[in-house]
């Protein structure tokens, strides 16, 4: 089976290379550079094909939550934007998007790739630092970032101070302890320490889902859970797993959770669950 998968992988690479060669005389110099950068990356990090399904499913989930018409003229901040594909998608729907990423090479690639998309800009910024100086936003998108950071308390406080509406997903540990967060060497988690997706310092952390939810409610936000199978993508992105409360650390980066956080206006902090878990209280007893 592994031999067959490897063969399919090699065939896909050959077909992709042929596509690039065929397009050599039709692409602009910048588009050619963007395509060849992806081609000769050996599908490392953010260039891996698995990110295509990951992005599609997350964009679809956001559209399910907000609808298409929500985004016109909205100010959106995408944190850890990588190559900017998600932010560019919503910019084409009319949003004004700022994408922040800690790596200058990602920012440069995003600017080249999406240079013709109106309403989006990209800036290099170390997201271990306080980004609240960029102002207020209608929506923050925070995908695949938390587990690459060391000080998530400060990061989450900045998130909740910059917007009244956030969507967030991250790798977590399997624990119901609302104060549990484990620092991790990313090499031991299986994250390749390349130059486009890993922690800048090589140290990240895995919070419990309840850690994230506790900080959100302490900052006056309602917790809407989306622990649903429609978000699952391959073996690396799993959102509807059943908790065992055994302290598992990410399980190969596949233990993930997805939330929407909305600033509470009436003092009611109930978690709205769209997955198997029915409430914070019932999940804590499982």
KOLGU-40617 format. One line per field, with one value per residue (C-alpha): residue number from 1; x, y, z. Coordinates in Angstrom, 3 decimals, always signed. Layout:
REM KOLGU-40617
num	[NUM,...]
X	[X,...]
Y	[Y,...]
Z	[Z,...]
***
This chain:
REM KOLGU-40617
num	[1,2,3,4,5,6,7,8,9,10,11,12,13,14,15,16,17,18,19,20,21,22,23,24,25,26,27,28,29,30,31,32,33,34,35,36,37,38,39,40,41,42,43,44,45,46,47,48,49,50,51,52,53,54,55,56,57,58,59,60,61,62,63,64,65,66,67,68,69,70,71,72,73,74,75,76,77,78,79,80,81,82,83,84,85,86,87,88,89,90,91,92,93,94,95,96,97,98,99,100,101,102,103,104,105,106,107,108,109,110,111,112,113,114,115,116,117,118,119,120,121,122,123,124,125,126,127,128,129,130,131,132,133,134,135,136,137,138,139,140,141,142,143,144,145,146,147,148,149,150,151,152,153,154,155,156,157,158,159,160,161,162,163,164,165,166,167,168,169,170,171,172,173,174,175,176,177,178,179,180,181,182,183,184,185,186,187,188,189,190,191,192,193,194,195,196,197,198,199,200,201,202,203,204,205,206,207,208,209,210,211,212,213,214,215,216,217,218,219,220,221,222,223,224,225,226,227,228,229,230,231,232,233,234,235,236,237,238,239,240,241,242,243,244,245,246,247,248,249,250,251,252,253,254,255,256,257,258,259,260,261,262,263,264,265,266,267,268,269,270,271,272,273,274,275,276,277,278,279,280,281,282,283,284,285,286]
X	[+0.000,+2.770,+4.545,+1.363,+0.923,+4.525,+4.024,+0.948,+2.909,+5.677,+3.180,+1.490,+4.823,+5.639,+2.263,+2.698,+6.131,+4.670,+1.999,+4.684,+6.690,+3.586,+2.770,+6.326,+5.493,+2.062,+2.690,+4.009,+7.476,+5.959,+3.321,+6.018,+8.136,+5.207,+4.415,+8.029,+8.599,+5.781,+6.972,+10.544,+9.592,+9.137,+5.748,+7.378,+5.350,+2.705,+3.244,+1.998,-1.201,-2.976,-3.265,-5.596,-8.308,-7.597,-8.176,-11.286,-12.995,-12.200,-13.378,-16.594,-17.111,-16.683,-19.171,-21.604,-21.310,-21.425,-22.770,-21.253,-22.828,-21.229,-17.766,-18.286,-16.350,-15.533,-12.114,-10.493,-7.220,-5.711,-3.054,-0.356,-1.559,+1.209,+0.872,-2.316,-4.772,-7.571,-7.348,-7.241,-10.424,-12.344,-10.768,-12.298,-15.650,-15.162,-13.392,-10.445,-7.896,-4.601,-2.520,+0.233,+2.921,+6.147,+8.261,+9.293,+9.575,+5.897,+4.920,+6.956,+5.401,+1.883,+2.430,+3.613,+0.906,-1.998,-0.654,-3.740,-6.264,-7.743,-8.316,-5.532,-2.107,+0.501,+2.953,+5.724,+5.162,+6.318,+3.033,+4.684,+4.467,+1.451,-0.219,-3.014,-1.301,-2.737,-6.149,-9.638,-11.222,-14.656,-13.308,-10.074,-9.139,-6.665,-5.982,-3.087,-1.145,-1.694,+0.361,+3.370,+3.448,+5.044,+3.034,-0.557,-2.009,-0.695,-1.604,-5.201,-5.592,-4.479,-6.962,-9.872,-8.918,-8.812,-12.177,-15.598,-15.799,-13.143,-12.819,-9.996,-8.621,-5.584,-3.976,-4.748,-3.990,-6.707,-7.513,-10.517,-8.257,-8.999,-5.505,-3.488,-1.038,+2.115,+5.208,+6.484,+9.578,+8.097,+10.557,+9.021,+5.535,+6.495,+6.418,+9.192,+11.404,+11.399,+11.206,+7.522,+5.243,+7.046,+7.509,+10.085,+11.782,+11.153,+8.997,+5.230,+2.496,-0.556,-3.399,-6.425,-9.625,-10.940,-7.930,-8.904,-12.561,-11.740,-9.683,-12.444,-15.179,-12.953,-12.655,-16.421,-16.843,-19.456,-18.012,-19.482,-17.998,-17.653,-16.269,-17.748,-16.706,-17.164,-13.897,-11.871,-9.272,-7.107,-5.298,-3.736,-6.896,-9.425,-12.027,-14.779,-12.643,-14.063,-12.178,-10.477,-8.961,-5.689,-3.378,-2.557,-0.412,-1.794,-1.436,+0.626,-1.032,-4.406,-6.213,-7.766,-10.651,-12.489,-14.410,-16.189,-15.915,-18.387,-18.283,-21.105,-23.622,-25.981,-23.661,-24.618,-21.573,-23.184,-21.168,-23.052,-22.026,-22.334,-20.413,-20.776,-20.024,-23.179,-21.750,-18.617,-19.988,-20.918,-17.601,-15.678,-17.262,-16.506]
Y	[+0.000,+2.450,+1.618,+2.398,+5.711,+6.647,+5.780,+8.000,+10.756,+10.510,+10.512,+13.600,+15.392,+14.507,+15.757,+18.945,+19.528,+18.989,+21.569,+24.073,+23.371,+23.724,+27.050,+28.371,+30.556,+31.749,+32.860,+36.240,+36.227,+36.638,+33.934,+31.647,+32.309,+31.591,+28.303,+27.187,+28.057,+25.671,+23.066,+22.894,+22.984,+19.163,+19.916,+20.985,+22.680,+25.043,+23.752,+20.276,+19.224,+18.485,+22.211,+22.512,+20.425,+22.115,+25.582,+24.598,+23.075,+26.015,+28.546,+26.546,+26.501,+30.273,+30.707,+28.399,+30.565,+34.038,+33.711,+35.327,+38.760,+39.301,+40.082,+43.166,+46.095,+44.115,+44.549,+41.143,+40.219,+36.863,+35.759,+33.363,+33.856,+31.796,+32.253,+34.283,+32.054,+32.237,+35.991,+36.492,+34.436,+36.749,+39.840,+38.783,+38.722,+42.398,+42.348,+44.544,+42.009,+42.331,+39.163,+38.910,+36.226,+35.832,+34.820,+37.356,+34.685,+33.793,+37.446,+37.953,+34.887,+35.976,+39.465,+38.028,+35.368,+37.681,+40.939,+41.361,+40.829,+44.133,+44.772,+42.646,+43.456,+41.378,+42.384,+40.525,+40.498,+38.217,+36.929,+36.146,+39.943,+42.183,+42.911,+45.083,+48.148,+47.200,+48.332,+46.895,+44.445,+43.053,+39.505,+37.707,+34.444,+32.440,+29.064,+26.699,+29.241,+28.750,+25.573,+27.323,+29.957,+29.867,+32.482,+31.889,+33.790,+37.080,+36.098,+35.269,+38.493,+40.433,+38.500,+39.253,+42.925,+43.490,+42.079,+41.087,+38.112,+35.430,+32.040,+29.873,+26.386,+24.725,+21.462,+20.679,+18.157,+15.788,+17.196,+18.770,+20.806,+24.483,+25.487,+22.838,+23.927,+22.007,+23.509,+21.298,+20.948,+21.027,+18.403,+15.941,+16.828,+15.866,+19.415,+19.858,+22.764,+24.275,+27.940,+28.382,+26.898,+25.955,+27.973,+30.696,+29.630,+25.894,+25.792,+25.762,+24.693,+22.470,+23.844,+21.868,+22.899,+24.067,+26.336,+28.207,+28.338,+29.556,+32.473,+33.343,+33.430,+35.382,+38.002,+38.177,+35.976,+33.362,+30.019,+28.367,+24.922,+23.414,+19.962,+18.494,+15.914,+18.313,+19.955,+16.720,+16.474,+13.389,+12.002,+15.275,+17.320,+15.702,+17.767,+15.384,+13.074,+11.835,+13.056,+10.536,+13.071,+11.159,+14.086,+13.051,+15.728,+16.470,+12.865,+13.702,+17.137,+15.492,+16.402,+19.726,+21.914,+24.725,+27.573,+30.794,+33.333,+36.226,+39.081,+38.495,+41.283,+39.824,+38.110,+34.600,+32.381,+29.147,+27.122,+26.369,+22.927,+21.700,+18.476,+15.465,+17.323,+18.859,+21.349,+22.296,+20.674,+17.339,+17.162,+17.687,+14.574,+12.302]
Z	[+0.000,+0.919,-2.343,-4.280,-2.467,-3.180,-6.855,-7.056,-5.350,-7.945,-10.820,-9.399,-9.200,-12.804,-14.019,-12.039,-13.550,-17.040,-16.259,-15.331,-18.479,-20.663,-18.973,-19.291,-22.272,-21.132,-17.550,-16.515,-14.907,-11.428,-11.917,-13.291,-10.203,-7.872,-9.611,-9.776,-6.124,-5.210,-7.689,-6.444,-2.776,-2.771,-1.212,+2.054,+4.773,+3.429,-0.105,+0.834,-1.018,+2.285,+2.877,-0.104,+1.541,+4.884,+3.412,+1.465,+4.487,+6.734,+4.171,+3.743,+7.510,+7.704,+4.866,+6.707,+9.826,+8.278,+4.735,+1.651,+2.110,+5.534,+4.180,+2.039,+3.588,+6.753,+8.308,+8.812,+10.493,+9.578,+12.058,+10.921,+7.353,+5.716,+1.966,+2.347,+0.500,+3.070,+3.499,-0.275,-0.648,+1.682,+0.152,-3.175,-1.375,-0.559,+2.806,+3.735,+4.950,+6.806,+6.921,+9.538,+9.522,+11.448,+8.464,+5.856,+3.172,+3.632,+3.446,+0.268,-1.366,-0.341,-1.768,-5.071,-5.312,-4.463,-5.886,-8.090,-5.286,-4.163,-0.483,+1.001,+2.378,+4.163,+6.881,+8.682,+12.445,+15.242,+16.648,+19.975,+20.421,+21.064,+17.723,+19.143,+17.673,+14.289,+15.544,+15.761,+13.321,+12.581,+12.491,+13.391,+11.670,+13.737,+12.103,+12.776,+14.809,+18.546,+18.823,+17.261,+20.037,+23.457,+25.393,+24.387,+27.356,+26.006,+22.451,+23.337,+25.317,+22.237,+20.080,+22.382,+22.615,+18.828,+17.729,+19.022,+16.662,+16.111,+14.455,+15.778,+15.312,+16.801,+17.809,+21.462,+24.181,+25.357,+28.764,+30.479,+32.775,+32.007,+33.128,+31.318,+28.657,+27.739,+26.143,+23.334,+21.225,+17.732,+16.487,+18.955,+17.734,+14.213,+12.858,+10.287,+11.296,+7.825,+7.040,+6.294,+8.951,+12.171,+15.334,+14.888,+18.115,+17.711,+20.860,+20.782,+23.173,+23.325,+25.463,+26.489,+24.660,+28.013,+28.492,+25.322,+26.345,+29.862,+28.551,+26.095,+28.741,+31.153,+28.433,+27.996,+24.921,+24.119,+23.023,+19.922,+19.314,+15.862,+16.617,+13.461,+10.846,+7.929,+9.026,+8.963,+6.210,+5.868,+8.884,+10.002,+10.603,+12.938,+14.800,+15.935,+18.085,+21.391,+24.473,+26.742,+29.156,+29.027,+28.292,+24.726,+23.074,+19.649,+18.434,+15.379,+15.098,+14.412,+17.656,+16.703,+17.775,+15.996,+17.647,+16.988,+19.805,+19.967,+22.453,+24.911,+25.283,+27.881,+30.358,+29.253,+28.670,+27.400,+24.888,+21.700,+20.561,+16.958,+17.527,+19.770,+23.024,+24.393,+26.895,+28.747,+31.867,+30.280,+28.429,+31.664,+33.144,+30.187]
***
